[in-house]
């Protein structure tokens, strides 16, 4: 299951890479600023989707393994990582 999610994330990143190249060309060609910003926002949204895909894979593999395991410190470490990621994602 994680392998499928990784493949999806990689495919999305390849698409994003192409969009970024397109944005570079837009800036080089002096395209209208608002159009450039819209494309940047689209890339940011796509990156958020990649992040969600990777996080979902982590939650369904690493986190589940840690929770089911006997190592309390490992369980706490993984849970703290999730809390840190959430905290970082919600900062404005």
C-alpha positions as CSV (number, residue, x, y, z in Angstrom):
1,X,0.0,0.0,0.0
2,X,2.8,2.4,0.8
3,X,4.5,1.7,-2.5
4,X,1.4,2.7,-4.4
5,X,1.2,5.9,-2.4
6,X,4.9,6.6,-3.1
7,X,4.3,6.1,-6.8
8,X,1.4,8.5,-6.7
9,X,3.5,11.1,-4.9
10,X,6.3,10.7,-7.4
11,X,3.9,11.1,-10.4
12,X,2.4,14.2,-8.8
13,X,5.9,15.6,-8.2
14,X,6.9,15.1,-11.9
15,X,3.7,17.0,-12.9
16,X,4.6,19.8,-10.4
17,X,8.1,19.9,-11.8
18,X,6.6,20.6,-15.3
19,X,4.3,23.3,-13.9
20,X,7.2,25.0,-12.2
21,X,9.1,25.1,-15.5
22,X,6.0,26.6,-17.0
23,X,6.0,29.3,-14.3
24,X,9.7,30.0,-15.0
25,X,8.9,30.6,-18.6
26,X,5.9,32.8,-17.7
27,X,8.2,35.0,-15.6
28,X,10.9,35.0,-18.3
29,X,8.3,36.1,-20.9
30,X,6.9,38.8,-18.7
31,X,3.4,37.2,-18.4
32,X,0.7,39.0,-16.4
33,X,1.5,38.8,-12.7
34,X,-1.9,37.6,-11.6
35,X,-1.6,34.7,-14.0
36,X,1.8,33.8,-12.6
37,X,0.4,33.9,-9.1
38,X,-2.5,31.7,-10.0
39,X,-0.1,29.1,-11.4
40,X,2.0,29.4,-8.2
41,X,-1.1,28.8,-6.2
42,X,-1.9,25.7,-8.3
43,X,1.6,24.3,-7.6
44,X,1.2,25.0,-3.9
45,X,-2.1,23.1,-3.9
46,X,-0.5,20.2,-5.8
47,X,2.4,20.1,-3.2
48,X,-0.2,20.0,-0.4
49,X,-1.8,17.0,-2.1
50,X,1.6,15.3,-2.2
51,X,2.2,16.1,1.4
52,X,-1.2,14.5,2.3
53,X,-0.4,11.4,0.3
54,X,3.0,11.0,2.0
55,X,1.4,11.6,5.4
56,X,-1.3,9.1,4.8
57,X,1.2,6.5,3.9
58,X,3.2,7.3,7.1
59,X,0.1,7.1,9.2
60,X,-0.9,3.8,7.7
61,X,2.6,2.3,8.0
62,X,5.1,3.8,10.4
63,X,2.5,5.1,12.9
64,X,0.5,1.9,13.0
65,X,3.7,-0.1,13.5
66,X,4.8,2.1,16.3
67,X,1.4,2.1,18.1
68,X,1.2,-1.7,17.8
69,X,4.8,-2.1,19.0
70,X,6.1,-2.6,22.5
71,X,8.5,0.3,22.5
72,X,6.9,3.1,24.4
73,X,9.7,5.6,23.5
74,X,9.3,4.9,19.8
75,X,5.5,5.3,20.0
76,X,5.9,8.7,21.8
77,X,8.5,9.7,19.2
78,X,6.3,9.0,16.3
79,X,3.3,10.7,17.9
80,X,5.4,13.7,18.6
81,X,6.5,13.9,15.0
82,X,2.8,13.9,13.9
83,X,2.1,16.7,16.4
84,X,5.1,18.7,15.1
85,X,4.0,18.3,11.5
86,X,0.5,19.4,12.4
87,X,1.8,22.4,14.3
88,X,4.0,23.5,11.4
89,X,1.2,23.1,8.9
90,X,-1.1,25.3,10.9
91,X,1.3,28.2,11.5
92,X,0.2,31.3,9.6
